[in-house]
Amino acid sequence: MVTSRWTTAPAPTVSPRRRGAVLERAILDAALEQLSTVGWSGLTMEGVAAGAQTGKAAVYRRWPSKENLVADALQAGLPRFEEAPDLGNVREDLLALCRQAREAMFSRPGFALRSVIHECDTTQAERFHGVIIEGVVQPTVRLLREVVERGIRRGEVRSDAANGYVFDAIPAMMMYRSKMCGSEWSEREIEEMIDQLMVPLLRR
């Protein structure tokens, strides 16, 4: 059998052109990926475009600045906490809520958010203030309030414990120890925080 010297090269694979919401989702995902790997300082519009497999012009048409792109990426990517855990007692509820917070902190959007908080200067951080308050702080406080008020109704928690200082304790502790001590919040660390800080703080 005679084999031809000439072989036909395989036709290049052409990706279907993405438009609208599909392309926007790819760009937002690429922005989160860059934030979680190279941080705020390392993120570039060119890098996001490459990650989304699109042109830089397609990114700039939708987001005129890096700040606008990152704000929308965080808003779209942050996890949603809809309901507070209800496991029968305030200790177990707080443990479950802290586990949810740990998963969120160490998710890709969580790493992205922390890179923004830790690396942005004061002027840049103002652009993300609303995203952080509405996407992280307010939902966390709302769920903590539900847990504490339910504990008050059960008679487990002192009646004056439903206040802002109590609600700030867990988020402040988790953020501080993650940033300053490099804590990844093991199961033991979460239990110690609840048993040594929150339970005594809430006890009647």
C-alpha positions as CSV (number, residue, x, y, z in Angstrom):
1,M,0.0,0.0,0.0
2,V,1.3,3.4,-1.0
3,T,1.2,6.1,1.6
4,S,0.9,9.7,0.5
5,R,3.7,12.1,1.5
6,W,1.0,14.7,2.0
7,T,-1.1,14.6,5.1
8,T,-4.0,16.9,5.8
9,A,-3.6,18.9,9.0
10,P,-6.6,18.8,11.3
11,A,-8.8,21.8,11.1
12,P,-8.3,24.2,14.1
13,T,-11.0,24.1,16.7
14,V,-12.9,27.3,16.7
15,S,-14.5,28.3,20.0
16,P,-18.0,29.5,19.6
17,R,-18.2,33.3,20.1
18,R,-19.7,34.1,23.4
19,R,-21.9,37.1,23.9
20,G,-24.0,38.8,26.6
21,A,-24.4,37.2,30.0
22,V,-22.2,34.2,29.1
23,L,-19.2,36.3,28.2
24,E,-19.8,38.6,31.2
25,R,-19.9,35.6,33.5
26,A,-16.6,34.3,32.0
27,I,-14.9,37.7,32.6
28,L,-16.2,38.0,36.2
29,D,-14.9,34.4,36.9
30,A,-11.5,35.3,35.4
31,A,-11.4,38.4,37.6
32,L,-12.1,36.4,40.7
33,E,-9.4,33.8,39.7
34,Q,-6.8,36.6,39.3
35,L,-7.7,38.2,42.6
36,S,-7.5,34.9,44.4
37,T,-4.1,33.9,42.9
38,V,-2.2,37.1,42.2
39,G,-4.1,39.6,44.4
40,W,-5.3,43.1,43.8
41,S,-1.9,44.5,42.9
42,G,-1.2,41.7,40.3
43,L,-4.6,41.8,38.6
44,T,-4.6,43.4,35.2
45,M,-7.4,43.9,32.7
46,E,-5.2,42.2,30.1
47,G,-4.8,39.2,32.4
48,V,-8.5,39.0,33.0
49,A,-9.2,39.1,29.3
50,A,-6.7,36.3,28.7
51,G,-8.3,34.2,31.5
52,A,-11.7,34.7,30.0
53,Q,-10.4,33.9,26.5
54,T,-11.6,37.2,25.1
55,G,-10.2,40.5,23.9
56,K,-9.2,43.3,26.2
57,A,-11.7,45.6,24.4
58,A,-14.5,43.3,25.4
59,V,-13.6,43.8,29.0
60,Y,-13.2,47.6,28.8
61,R,-16.5,48.0,26.9
62,R,-18.3,46.6,30.0
63,W,-16.0,47.8,32.8
64,P,-14.1,51.0,32.2
65,S,-11.8,50.5,35.2
66,K,-10.3,47.7,37.3
67,E,-12.2,48.9,40.4
68,N,-15.6,48.6,38.6
69,L,-14.8,45.1,37.3
70,V,-13.6,43.9,40.7
71,A,-16.7,45.3,42.5
72,D,-19.0,43.5,40.2
73,A,-17.0,40.3,40.4
74,L,-17.1,40.3,44.2
75,Q,-20.8,41.1,44.2
76,A,-21.5,38.2,41.8
77,G,-19.2,35.7,43.4
78,L,-19.7,36.2,47.2
79,P,-21.6,33.2,48.8
80,R,-25.1,33.9,50.0
81,F,-26.1,33.0,53.5
82,E,-29.8,32.7,53.5
83,E,-30.7,31.0,56.8
84,A,-29.2,30.8,60.2
85,P,-28.5,27.2,61.4
86,D,-31.1,25.8,63.9
87,L,-29.6,22.8,65.6
88,G,-31.3,23.0,69.0
89,N,-28.9,25.1,71.0
90,V,-26.9,28.3,70.6
91,R,-23.5,26.6,70.8
92,E,-24.2,24.2,67.9
93,D,-25.8,27.0,65.9
94,L,-22.7,29.2,66.4
95,L,-20.4,26.4,65.5
96,A,-22.3,25.7,62.3
97,L,-22.4,29.4,61.4
98,C,-18.6,29.7,61.9
99,R,-18.0,26.7,59.7
100,Q,-20.0,28.4,57.0
101,A,-18.0,31.6,57.4
102,R,-14.7,29.6,57.2
103,E,-15.8,27.9,54.0
104,A,-16.6,31.3,52.6
105,M,-13.3,32.9,53.7
106,F,-11.3,30.2,52.1
107,S,-13.3,29.9,48.9
108,R,-12.1,31.6,45.7
109,P,-14.4,34.7,46.3
110,G,-13.2,34.8,49.9
111,F,-9.5,34.9,48.9
112,A,-10.4,37.6,46.3
113,L,-12.2,39.7,48.9
114,R,-9.3,39.5,51.4
115,S,-6.9,40.5,48.7
116,V,-9.0,43.6,48.1
117,I,-9.3,44.4,51.9
118,H,-5.6,43.9,52.6
119,E,-4.0,45.5,49.5
120,C,-6.2,48.5,48.5
121,D,-5.3,51.9,49.7
122,T,-7.9,54.1,51.5
123,T,-9.3,55.7,48.3
124,Q,-9.6,52.4,46.5
125,A,-11.2,50.7,49.5
126,E,-14.0,53.2,49.5
127,R,-15.1,51.8,46.1
128,F,-15.7,48.4,47.7
129,H,-17.2,49.6,51.0
130,G,-20.8,49.0,49.9
131,V,-20.0,45.6,48.5
132,I,-18.3,44.5,51.7
133,I,-21.0,45.9,53.9
134,E,-24.0,44.6,51.9
135,G,-22.4,41.3,50.8
136,V,-20.5,40.2,53.9
137,V,-21.1,42.3,57.1
138,Q,-24.9,42.8,57.0
139,P,-25.7,39.1,56.1
140,T,-23.3,37.8,58.9
141,V,-24.8,40.2,61.5
142,R,-28.3,39.2,60.5
143,L,-27.6,35.5,60.9
144,L,-25.8,36.1,64.2
145,R,-28.8,38.1,65.4
146,E,-31.1,35.3,64.5
147,V,-29.0,32.8,66.5
148,V,-28.7,35.0,69.5
149,E,-32.4,36.1,69.6
150,R,-33.4,32.4,69.3
151,G,-31.1,31.6,72.2
152,I,-32.8,34.4,74.2
153,R,-36.2,32.9,73.5
154,R,-34.9,29.4,74.6
155,G,-33.6,30.9,77.8
156,E,-30.0,30.0,77.0
157,V,-28.8,33.5,76.4
158,R,-29.0,36.7,78.6
159,S,-31.6,39.1,77.4
160,D,-29.3,42.0,76.7
161,A,-26.9,40.0,74.5
162,A,-28.5,41.1,71.2
163,N,-26.3,44.1,70.6
164,G,-23.7,45.2,68.0
165,Y,-20.7,44.4,70.2
166,V,-21.7,40.8,70.5
167,F,-22.5,40.5,66.8
168,D,-19.1,42.0,65.9
169,A,-17.2,39.5,68.0
170,I,-17.1,36.5,65.7
171,P,-16.4,38.3,62.4
172,A,-13.8,40.5,64.0
173,M,-12.0,37.6,65.6
174,M,-12.0,35.5,62.4
175,M,-10.7,38.3,60.2
176,Y,-8.1,39.4,62.7
177,R,-6.6,36.0,63.4
178,S,-6.7,35.1,59.7
179,K,-4.8,38.3,58.7
180,M,-2.5,38.8,61.7
181,C,-1.9,35.2,62.8
182,G,-2.3,33.3,59.5
183,S,-5.1,31.2,61.1
184,E,-7.0,28.8,58.8
185,W,-9.6,28.2,61.5
186,S,-9.3,24.5,62.1
187,E,-12.2,22.7,63.8
188,R,-10.4,23.0,67.1
189,E,-9.9,26.7,66.8
190,I,-13.5,27.3,66.0
191,E,-14.6,25.2,69.0
192,E,-12.2,27.1,71.3
193,M,-13.5,30.5,70.1
194,I,-17.1,29.5,70.7
195,D,-16.5,27.8,74.1
196,Q,-14.0,30.3,75.5
197,L,-15.3,33.5,74.0
198,M,-18.9,33.3,72.8
199,V,-20.6,31.0,75.2
200,P,-19.3,32.9,78.3
201,L,-20.2,36.2,76.6
202,L,-23.8,35.0,76.0
203,R,-24.4,33.0,79.1
204,R,-27.2,34.2,81.5
